[in-house]
């Protein structure tokens, strides 16, 4: 056998035991008459010692030849370590080596395999197999495994059945672009990779599976960011004979289970917030409620005071920043510059200081007196020592801008503690969204989401007012899961598709298989999908998902390690009946 123990296993109780270890050379220290080598594997580090009084000279010379990341096997005796290291689990002992074998040499790695490495992200992505040897990445992947195992345990205990669904499916419009796969056996035709297993899990409900889940890869061809990858993993779930409350209860339970088992944190409250309230109070549909700074609409106390910026605005809205009066003028100017960045898009920011004596000083004192500013403070809940920040403009845009500012200021103030978890449900989303460019409505979630009971008739008269029987689970300002009660009636599904602009022919071509299934006794059903990558990152105290994915893509959707995507040769193109037409 290559090893009798792991490199993280040996303790004082193993002293005088002969052991065999195998792993990578972390580092070595050559004192001439004595060589120490730190040997690393997935489980930890053990110090090896080669001593000229007890070790043959040729073995010491061999030990001196070891470079970083050499793969070696040693046999030796566990002895008491003279200079103990309390920072290492194995720090009370070391192994006096009697046999050394080099299993594989290594060239000098392009960055140090240490927790605080000297390698930048690009080089670490290129040599990801080396990056995985580092504790932060290794531990993140182990953490992901633990979360996935707890998910399977909880859902299995709740009588969910794990069922795999196909990866090669039909292209259907679900929001993002599809990745497509040409079919050699069906000339000129293409599969699509699933954006989600949505229609298949509904068919499983028609099939009577009752409670389904899978931890499944999904694919969307869209622009990337820190928490998005072209291929990502969902915890996909569906249940039959349920209403919204049943689903919320089950997945509150799953979230509690994960927080308790993975983070040892107990969370009881899962507040419910209407979508309209989330937008009004926080400017987005995934509010971080670990801290305050709720929005206050200020039109009534700011307009008609000869200040044209506010008078011409559709919405004037502000927040109270706790302790913000301590900001210097330079710091406030930097905040104003921040909101004017293209990524935020505000034209500027008005502010008012709330002094400790209750007086006010604002950037618009020319237009607003102390009594006016007191109304700003009252509306926003500002206390002495706070700063009131105000933005104005078109309603949807200014809410998004103030939401970005709220999150940035909370980050600067240290209010986004990753060890604090504040979940909530956002419910009653609009069923449809209006595309301002085309003037057409499209589904906010997907075409199979059911409207709230009794609202189907509004589709003909006021489609923008229809609420969806849909819900998102939010954790610390991130959407970690979302779902809905589905349409299970063929006629209702046909009506929905018609309102989304599908002709009868298009609806049949795209979704005929699902509509046909609804004719055979489809039960009421609904479900939810968690984003596993994002969930794991948040539970792990991070907001970037890459380190929790073994082999992630970069921001251009490329795997720089294997250099993919890549061109295929002409023979493959011909076999697939494809011809490239790349515009310069």
C-alpha positions as CSV (number, residue, x, y, z in Angstrom):
1,X,0.0,0.0,0.0
2,X,1.1,3.6,-0.6
3,X,0.2,4.8,2.9
4,X,-0.8,3.4,6.2
5,X,-1.9,6.9,7.5
6,X,-2.7,10.3,6.1
7,X,-0.5,13.3,6.6
8,X,-3.1,14.9,8.9
9,X,-3.6,11.8,11.1
10,X,-0.6,11.3,13.4
11,X,-0.7,12.3,17.0
12,X,1.4,11.7,20.2
13,X,-0.5,8.4,20.6
14,X,1.3,7.1,17.5
15,X,4.9,7.6,18.9
16,X,7.1,4.6,18.2
17,X,4.7,3.4,15.5
18,X,6.1,2.6,12.0
19,X,4.1,4.4,9.3
20,X,4.0,4.8,5.6
21,X,3.0,8.2,4.2
22,X,2.6,9.5,0.7
23,X,2.0,13.1,-0.6
24,X,3.5,16.3,-2.0
25,X,6.5,18.1,-0.7
26,X,5.2,21.4,0.8
27,X,8.7,22.7,1.7
28,X,12.0,21.5,3.0
29,X,14.7,23.0,5.2
30,X,18.3,21.9,4.8
31,X,20.6,22.4,7.8
32,X,23.4,20.3,6.4
33,X,23.5,17.6,9.1
34,X,19.7,17.5,9.2
35,X,16.8,17.9,6.7
36,X,13.2,18.6,7.5
37,X,10.5,18.1,4.9
38,X,6.8,19.1,5.3
39,X,4.8,16.4,3.5
40,X,1.2,17.4,2.5
41,X,-1.9,15.5,1.4
42,X,-5.6,16.4,1.4
43,X,-5.8,15.7,5.1
44,X,-2.9,17.8,6.5
45,X,0.9,18.1,6.8
46,X,3.4,15.9,8.7
47,X,7.0,16.9,9.3
48,X,9.6,14.4,8.2
49,X,13.1,14.4,9.6
50,X,16.3,13.1,8.0
51,X,19.1,13.1,10.7
52,X,22.7,12.2,9.8
53,X,23.1,10.3,13.1
54,X,20.2,8.1,12.3
55,X,19.7,8.3,8.6
56,X,22.1,6.9,5.9
57,X,24.1,9.6,4.1
58,X,22.7,8.6,0.6
59,X,19.1,9.1,1.9
60,X,20.0,12.5,3.3
61,X,21.4,13.5,-0.1
62,X,18.2,12.2,-1.7
63,X,16.1,14.3,0.7
64,X,18.2,17.3,-0.2
65,X,17.2,16.8,-3.9
66,X,13.5,17.1,-3.2
67,X,11.8,20.1,-4.7
68,X,8.4,21.7,-4.0
69,X,5.5,19.5,-5.1
70,X,7.6,16.4,-5.6
71,X,5.4,13.3,-5.0
72,X,7.1,11.0,-2.5
73,X,6.5,8.0,-0.3
74,X,8.2,7.5,3.0
75,X,8.3,4.9,5.7
76,X,9.6,5.7,9.1
77,X,8.9,5.9,12.8
78,X,6.8,8.4,14.6
79,X,8.9,10.3,17.2
80,X,8.3,13.1,19.7
81,X,8.9,16.5,18.1
82,X,11.4,18.6,20.0
83,X,10.1,22.0,18.7
84,X,6.4,21.4,18.8
85,X,4.1,23.5,16.6
86,X,0.7,24.2,18.1
87,X,-0.6,25.6,14.8
88,X,-0.5,22.1,13.2
89,X,-2.7,19.2,14.1
90,X,0.3,17.0,13.8
91,X,2.6,19.5,15.5
92,X,3.5,17.2,18.5
93,X,5.2,14.6,16.3
94,X,7.4,14.0,13.3
95,X,8.5,11.0,11.3
96,X,12.1,9.8,11.3
97,X,12.4,8.5,7.8
98,X,14.0,5.1,7.1
99,X,12.9,4.7,3.5
100,X,12.3,7.4,0.8
101,X,10.9,6.9,-2.7
102,X,10.4,9.6,-5.2
103,X,7.1,8.7,-7.0
104,X,7.2,11.7,-9.3
105,X,9.3,14.8,-9.7
106,X,7.8,18.2,-10.3
107,X,8.9,21.3,-12.1
108,X,8.8,24.5,-10.0
109,X,5.1,25.4,-9.9
110,X,4.0,28.8,-11.3
111,X,2.8,30.0,-7.9
112,X,3.3,28.9,-4.3
113,X,0.9,26.2,-3.1
114,X,0.0,28.1,0.1
115,X,-3.0,29.7,1.7
116,X,-1.8,33.1,0.8
117,X,-0.3,32.5,-2.6
118,X,1.7,34.8,-4.9
119,X,-0.4,33.7,-7.9
120,X,-3.0,36.0,-9.4
121,X,-6.5,34.8,-10.4
122,X,-5.6,34.3,-14.1
123,X,-2.6,32.1,-13.5
124,X,-4.4,30.1,-10.8
125,X,-7.3,29.5,-13.3
126,X,-4.8,28.3,-15.9
127,X,-3.3,25.9,-13.4
128,X,-6.4,25.1,-11.6
129,X,-5.3,21.5,-10.7
130,X,-2.5,23.2,-8.7
131,X,-4.8,25.7,-7.2
132,X,-7.0,22.9,-5.8
133,X,-4.1,21.7,-3.7
134,X,-4.3,25.0,-1.7
135,X,-6.3,24.8,1.5
136,X,-8.8,27.6,0.6
137,X,-9.9,25.9,-2.6
138,X,-9.7,22.4,-1.3
139,X,-11.7,23.3,1.8
140,X,-14.3,25.1,-0.4
141,X,-14.8,21.9,-2.5
142,X,-15.1,19.8,0.7
143,X,-17.6,22.3,2.1
144,X,-19.7,22.0,-1.1
145,X,-19.7,18.3,-0.8
146,X,-20.9,18.6,2.8
147,X,-23.8,20.9,1.8
148,X,-24.8,18.6,-1.1
149,X,-24.8,15.6,1.2
150,X,-27.0,17.4,3.8
151,X,-29.4,18.4,1.0
152,X,-29.8,14.8,-0.1
153,X,-30.2,13.7,3.5
154,X,-33.0,16.2,4.2
155,X,-34.9,15.7,1.0
156,X,-34.7,11.9,1.2
157,X,-36.0,12.1,4.8
158,X,-38.9,14.1,3.4
159,X,-39.7,11.3,0.9
160,X,-38.3,13.1,-2.2
161,X,-37.0,10.8,-4.9
162,X,-33.8,11.7,-6.9
163,X,-34.5,11.4,-10.6
164,X,-32.1,12.3,-13.5
165,X,-33.5,14.2,-16.5
166,X,-31.8,14.5,-19.9
167,X,-29.1,16.9,-20.9
168,X,-29.8,16.7,-24.6
169,X,-33.2,18.3,-25.0
170,X,-35.2,20.6,-27.3
171,X,-34.6,24.3,-27.5
172,X,-37.4,26.2,-25.8
173,X,-37.6,30.0,-25.0
174,X,-37.0,30.3,-21.3
175,X,-35.3,33.7,-21.1
176,X,-31.6,33.2,-21.7
177,X,-29.9,31.9,-24.8
178,X,-29.6,28.2,-25.2
179,X,-26.3,26.3,-25.7
180,X,-27.0,24.1,-28.8
181,X,-25.6,20.8,-29.8
182,X,-25.7,19.6,-33.5
183,X,-27.0,16.1,-34.1
184,X,-24.9,14.0,-36.5
185,X,-27.7,11.4,-36.9
186,X,-30.4,14.0,-37.6
187,X,-28.9,16.3,-40.2
188,X,-29.5,20.0,-39.7
189,X,-31.2,19.5,-36.3
190,X,-29.9,20.5,-32.9
191,X,-30.3,19.6,-29.3
192,X,-30.2,22.2,-26.6
193,X,-28.6,22.0,-23.2
194,X,-31.3,22.6,-20.5
195,X,-31.5,26.0,-18.8
196,X,-33.4,24.0,-16.2
197,X,-35.2,20.7,-16.0
198,X,-38.5,22.7,-15.8
199,X,-40.7,20.8,-18.2
200,X,-39.3,17.4,-17.3
201,X,-40.0,17.9,-13.6
202,X,-43.6,18.8,-14.5
203,X,-43.8,15.7,-16.5
204,X,-42.6,13.7,-13.5
205,X,-45.5,15.1,-11.6
206,X,-47.9,14.0,-14.3
207,X,-46.1,10.6,-14.0
208,X,-47.1,10.4,-10.4
209,X,-43.6,10.7,-8.8
210,X,-45.2,13.2,-6.3
211,X,-41.9,14.5,-4.8
212,X,-38.8,14.8,-7.0
213,X,-35.4,16.3,-6.7
214,X,-32.0,16.3,-8.3
215,X,-28.7,18.1,-8.0
216,X,-28.3,19.0,-11.7
217,X,-26.2,20.9,-14.1
218,X,-28.0,23.7,-16.0
219,X,-26.7,25.8,-18.9
220,X,-27.4,29.4,-20.0
221,X,-25.5,31.4,-22.6
222,X,-25.5,34.8,-21.0
223,X,-23.0,37.4,-19.8
224,X,-21.0,36.3,-16.7
225,X,-20.2,38.0,-13.4
226,X,-18.8,36.9,-10.0
227,X,-21.9,34.8,-9.1
228,X,-22.7,33.5,-12.5
229,X,-21.3,30.7,-14.7
230,X,-22.4,29.4,-18.1
231,X,-22.9,26.0,-16.5
232,X,-24.2,26.0,-12.9
233,X,-25.8,23.6,-10.5
234,X,-29.4,23.6,-9.2
235,X,-31.1,21.7,-6.4
236,X,-34.2,21.2,-8.5
237,X,-37.4,20.1,-6.7
238,X,-41.0,19.6,-7.5
239,X,-44.1,18.4,-5.5
240,X,-47.6,17.3,-6.5
241,X,-50.8,18.1,-4.6
242,X,-49.4,21.2,-2.9
243,X,-50.1,24.9,-2.5
244,X,-47.6,27.7,-2.0
245,X,-47.6,27.3,1.8
246,X,-46.6,23.6,1.6
247,X,-43.6,24.4,-0.5
248,X,-42.5,27.3,1.6
249,X,-42.6,25.2,4.7
250,X,-40.6,22.3,3.2
251,X,-37.8,24.6,2.0
252,X,-37.7,26.7,5.1
253,X,-37.0,23.4,6.7
254,X,-34.2,22.6,4.3
255,X,-32.6,26.0,4.8
256,X,-32.8,25.7,8.6
257,X,-31.3,22.2,8.3
258,X,-28.4,23.4,6.3
259,X,-27.7,26.4,8.5
260,X,-27.8,24.2,11.6
261,X,-25.8,21.2,10.2
262,X,-23.3,23.2,8.1
263,X,-22.9,26.5,10.1
264,X,-24.2,25.5,13.5
265,X,-26.6,28.5,13.3
266,X,-30.2,28.4,14.3
267,X,-32.6,30.6,12.3
268,X,-36.3,30.6,13.2
269,X,-37.8,33.6,11.4
270,X,-38.4,33.5,7.7
271,X,-40.3,36.8,7.1
272,X,-42.6,37.1,4.1
273,X,-42.3,40.3,2.0
274,X,-44.4,41.3,-1.0
275,X,-42.5,42.0,-4.2
276,X,-44.0,45.5,-4.4
277,X,-42.8,46.2,-0.8
278,X,-39.3,44.9,-1.5
279,X,-39.0,47.2,-4.5
280,X,-40.4,50.2,-2.5
281,X,-38.3,49.7,0.6
282,X,-35.1,48.3,-0.8
283,X,-35.1,48.9,-4.5
284,X,-34.7,45.3,-5.5
285,X,-36.4,41.9,-5.2
286,X,-33.6,40.3,-3.1
287,X,-33.1,42.7,-0.2
288,X,-30.4,42.2,2.4
289,X,-32.3,42.6,5.7
290,X,-29.3,42.1,8.0
291,X,-29.3,45.9,8.4
292,X,-31.8,48.8,8.1
293,X,-31.4,51.8,5.8
294,X,-34.9,51.3,4.3
295,X,-36.0,53.6,1.6
296,X,-38.2,56.6,2.4
297,X,-40.1,58.3,-0.5
298,X,-39.7,62.0,-0.1
299,X,-41.7,63.5,-2.9
300,X,-44.2,65.1,-0.5
301,X,-41.5,66.8,1.6
302,X,-39.0,67.8,-1.2
303,X,-41.0,68.9,-4.2
304,X,-42.4,72.4,-4.9
305,X,-39.5,74.1,-3.1
306,X,-38.0,75.8,-6.2
307,X,-35.5,73.0,-6.6
308,X,-36.0,71.8,-10.2
309,X,-34.0,68.6,-9.8
310,X,-36.5,67.2,-7.4
311,X,-39.6,68.9,-8.9
312,X,-39.0,67.2,-12.2
313,X,-38.3,63.8,-10.8
314,X,-40.8,60.9,-10.8
315,X,-39.4,59.7,-7.5
316,X,-37.4,61.4,-4.8
317,X,-36.1,58.7,-2.4
318,X,-33.6,58.7,0.5
319,X,-32.0,56.6,3.2
320,X,-30.5,57.4,6.6
321,X,-26.9,56.2,6.9
322,X,-26.1,55.4,10.6
323,X,-23.2,57.5,11.8
324,X,-22.8,59.0,8.4
325,X,-22.4,62.6,9.7
326,X,-18.9,61.6,10.6
327,X,-18.0,61.4,6.9
328,X,-15.7,64.3,5.8
329,X,-16.6,66.4,2.8
330,X,-14.0,64.5,0.8
331,X,-15.6,61.2,1.8
332,X,-19.1,62.4,0.8
333,X,-17.7,63.6,-2.5
334,X,-16.3,60.2,-3.1
335,X,-19.7,58.7,-2.5
336,X,-21.2,61.1,-5.0
337,X,-18.5,60.0,-7.5
338,X,-19.4,56.4,-6.8
339,X,-23.1,56.8,-7.6
340,X,-22.2,58.6,-10.8
341,X,-20.2,55.7,-12.1
342,X,-21.6,54.1,-15.3
343,X,-22.4,50.9,-13.4
344,X,-24.8,52.9,-11.1
345,X,-25.8,55.7,-13.4
346,X,-27.0,58.4,-11.0
347,X,-26.6,62.0,-12.1
348,X,-25.7,63.1,-8.6
349,X,-26.7,62.9,-4.9
350,X,-28.1,65.3,-2.4
351,X,-27.3,64.9,1.2
352,X,-28.2,66.3,4.6
353,X,-26.2,66.0,7.8
354,X,-28.1,65.5,11.0
355,X,-25.9,67.2,13.7
356,X,-25.7,66.0,17.3
357,X,-27.6,69.1,18.5
358,X,-30.5,68.3,16.1
359,X,-29.7,70.9,13.5
360,X,-29.2,70.1,9.8
361,X,-26.7,71.0,7.2
362,X,-27.4,70.0,3.6
363,X,-26.0,70.4,0.1
364,X,-29.2,72.3,-0.8
365,X,-29.6,74.7,2.1
366,X,-30.4,77.4,-0.5
367,X,-33.8,75.7,-1.1
368,X,-34.6,73.9,2.1
369,X,-34.8,75.3,5.6
370,X,-34.3,73.5,9.0
371,X,-38.0,72.7,9.2
372,X,-37.9,71.1,5.7
373,X,-34.8,69.1,6.5
374,X,-36.4,67.9,9.8
375,X,-39.1,66.3,7.6
376,X,-36.4,64.5,5.6
377,X,-35.0,63.1,8.8
378,X,-38.4,62.1,10.2
379,X,-39.3,60.3,6.9
380,X,-36.0,58.4,6.7
381,X,-35.7,57.7,10.5
382,X,-32.4,59.6,10.7
383,X,-31.0,60.2,14.2
384,X,-28.5,62.8,15.3
385,X,-25.1,61.7,13.9
386,X,-26.6,60.2,10.7
387,X,-26.4,61.3,7.1
388,X,-29.5,61.4,4.8
389,X,-28.6,60.5,1.2
390,X,-31.2,61.4,-1.5
391,X,-31.5,60.4,-5.1
392,X,-34.1,61.3,-7.7
393,X,-35.3,60.4,-11.1
394,X,-37.4,57.8,-13.0
395,X,-38.8,55.4,-10.4
396,X,-37.3,52.1,-11.5
397,X,-33.9,53.6,-12.3
398,X,-33.6,55.6,-9.1
399,X,-34.6,52.6,-6.9
400,X,-31.9,50.5,-8.5
401,X,-29.4,53.3,-8.0
402,X,-30.2,53.8,-4.3
403,X,-30.2,50.0,-3.8
404,X,-26.6,49.9,-5.1
405,X,-25.7,52.8,-2.8
406,X,-27.3,51.1,0.2
407,X,-25.3,47.9,-0.3
408,X,-22.1,49.8,-0.9
409,X,-22.5,51.9,2.2
410,X,-23.4,48.8,4.3
411,X,-20.2,47.2,3.0
412,X,-18.2,50.2,4.1
413,X,-19.9,50.3,7.5
414,X,-19.3,46.6,8.1
415,X,-23.0,45.8,8.3
416,X,-22.8,42.7,6.0
417,X,-21.5,40.2,8.4
418,X,-21.1,36.9,6.6
419,X,-21.6,35.0,9.8
420,X,-25.1,36.5,10.3
421,X,-27.8,34.9,8.2
422,X,-31.1,36.6,7.5
423,X,-33.4,34.7,5.1
424,X,-36.8,35.9,3.8
425,X,-39.4,35.0,1.2
426,X,-40.3,37.5,-1.5
427,X,-43.8,36.6,-2.8
428,X,-46.4,37.9,-5.2
429,X,-44.2,38.8,-8.1
430,X,-45.7,40.2,-11.2
431,X,-46.6,37.4,-13.6
432,X,-45.5,39.4,-16.6
433,X,-42.8,42.0,-17.4
434,X,-43.2,44.7,-20.1
435,X,-40.4,45.0,-22.6
436,X,-40.2,48.7,-23.1
437,X,-38.4,48.4,-26.4
438,X,-40.9,46.1,-28.0
439,X,-44.0,46.9,-26.0
440,X,-44.7,43.2,-25.5
441,X,-45.0,41.3,-22.2
442,X,-42.9,38.3,-21.3
443,X,-42.9,36.0,-18.3
444,X,-41.0,37.3,-15.3
445,X,-40.2,33.7,-14.2
446,X,-41.2,31.3,-17.1
447,X,-44.3,30.5,-19.1
448,X,-45.5,27.7,-16.8
449,X,-46.0,29.9,-13.7
450,X,-49.5,30.1,-12.5
451,X,-51.2,33.4,-11.8
452,X,-52.6,34.0,-8.3
453,X,-56.0,32.4,-7.9
454,X,-58.7,34.6,-9.4
455,X,-56.4,36.8,-11.4
456,X,-56.4,34.9,-14.8
457,X,-59.2,37.2,-16.1
458,X,-56.9,40.3,-15.7
459,X,-54.7,39.0,-18.5
460,X,-57.1,40.4,-21.0
461,X,-57.7,43.8,-19.3
462,X,-54.6,44.7,-17.3
463,X,-51.8,42.1,-17.8
464,X,-49.2,44.1,-15.9
465,X,-51.4,43.9,-12.7
466,X,-51.5,40.1,-12.6
467,X,-49.6,38.6,-9.7
468,X,-47.8,35.3,-10.0
469,X,-48.1,32.4,-7.6
470,X,-44.4,32.6,-7.4
471,X,-41.8,33.1,-4.6
472,X,-38.1,33.6,-4.1
473,X,-36.0,32.6,-1.1
474,X,-33.5,35.3,-0.3
475,X,-30.5,35.0,2.0
476,X,-28.2,38.0,2.8
477,X,-29.1,39.9,-0.3
478,X,-28.9,37.0,-2.7
479,X,-31.6,35.0,-4.3
480,X,-30.7,31.5,-3.4
481,X,-33.9,29.8,-4.7
482,X,-37.1,30.5,-6.6
483,X,-40.1,28.7,-7.8
484,X,-43.9,28.8,-8.3
485,X,-47.1,26.9,-8.4
486,X,-47.3,25.7,-12.0
487,X,-50.1,25.7,-14.5
488,X,-51.5,22.2,-14.8
489,X,-54.5,22.8,-17.0
490,X,-54.0,22.6,-20.8
491,X,-56.4,25.5,-21.6
492,X,-54.9,27.8,-19.0
493,X,-51.4,27.0,-20.4
494,X,-52.6,27.7,-23.9
495,X,-54.1,31.0,-22.8
496,X,-50.8,32.0,-21.1
497,X,-48.7,31.2,-24.2
498,X,-51.1,33.2,-26.3
499,X,-50.6,36.2,-24.1
500,X,-46.9,35.8,-24.4
501,X,-47.1,36.1,-28.1
502,X,-47.1,32.4,-29.2
503,X,-49.3,31.4,-32.1
504,X,-51.2,28.1,-31.7
505,X,-48.7,26.6,-34.1
506,X,-45.6,27.8,-32.2
507,X,-47.1,26.7,-28.9
508,X,-47.7,23.2,-30.2
509,X,-44.2,23.0,-31.8
510,X,-42.5,24.2,-28.7
511,X,-44.6,22.8,-25.9
512,X,-47.0,20.3,-27.5
513,X,-45.5,17.4,-25.5
514,X,-46.3,19.2,-22.2
515,X,-49.8,20.3,-23.3
516,X,-50.6,16.8,-24.4
517,X,-49.5,15.4,-21.0
518,X,-51.9,17.8,-19.2
519,X,-54.8,16.0,-20.9
520,X,-54.0,12.8,-18.9
521,X,-54.8,13.9,-15.4
522,X,-52.0,16.3,-14.5
523,X,-52.1,17.0,-10.7
524,X,-51.8,20.5,-9.1
525,X,-48.0,20.9,-8.6
526,X,-45.3,23.4,-7.9
527,X,-41.7,23.5,-6.9
528,X,-38.5,25.4,-6.3
529,X,-34.9,25.4,-7.4
530,X,-32.0,26.5,-5.3
531,X,-28.8,27.7,-6.9
532,X,-26.3,25.3,-5.3
533,X,-23.2,27.3,-6.2
534,X,-24.5,30.5,-4.8
535,X,-26.0,28.8,-1.7
536,X,-22.7,27.1,-0.9
537,X,-20.8,30.4,-1.3
538,X,-23.1,32.3,1.1
539,X,-23.0,29.5,3.6
540,X,-19.2,29.5,3.3
541,X,-19.1,33.3,4.0
542,X,-18.4,34.3,0.4
543,X,-20.3,35.9,-2.4
544,X,-18.1,34.7,-5.3
545,X,-18.9,31.2,-6.4
546,X,-15.7,30.3,-8.4
547,X,-13.8,28.9,-5.5
548,X,-16.7,26.5,-4.8
549,X,-16.5,25.1,-8.3
550,X,-13.8,22.7,-9.2
551,X,-13.1,24.0,-12.7
552,X,-14.9,27.3,-13.3
553,X,-14.9,29.5,-16.4
554,X,-13.6,33.1,-16.5
555,X,-15.7,36.2,-17.2
556,X,-15.5,35.5,-21.0
557,X,-17.0,32.0,-20.5
558,X,-13.6,30.4,-21.2
559,X,-11.9,27.5,-19.5
560,X,-8.3,28.8,-19.7
561,X,-6.9,25.6,-18.3
562,X,-8.1,23.4,-21.2
563,X,-8.5,26.4,-23.7
564,X,-12.2,25.9,-24.3
565,X,-14.3,26.7,-26.3
566,X,-12.2,25.8,-29.3
567,X,-12.6,25.4,-33.1
568,X,-13.2,21.9,-34.4
569,X,-11.6,20.6,-37.5
570,X,-13.2,20.6,-41.0
571,X,-13.9,16.8,-40.9
572,X,-16.0,17.2,-37.8
573,X,-17.8,20.2,-39.3
574,X,-18.6,18.2,-42.5
575,X,-19.8,15.2,-40.5
576,X,-22.2,17.5,-38.7
577,X,-23.3,19.2,-41.9
578,X,-22.1,22.5,-40.5
579,X,-20.4,25.4,-42.3
580,X,-18.8,28.4,-40.4
581,X,-19.7,31.9,-41.5
582,X,-17.6,34.1,-39.1
583,X,-17.9,37.8,-39.7
584,X,-14.6,39.7,-39.3
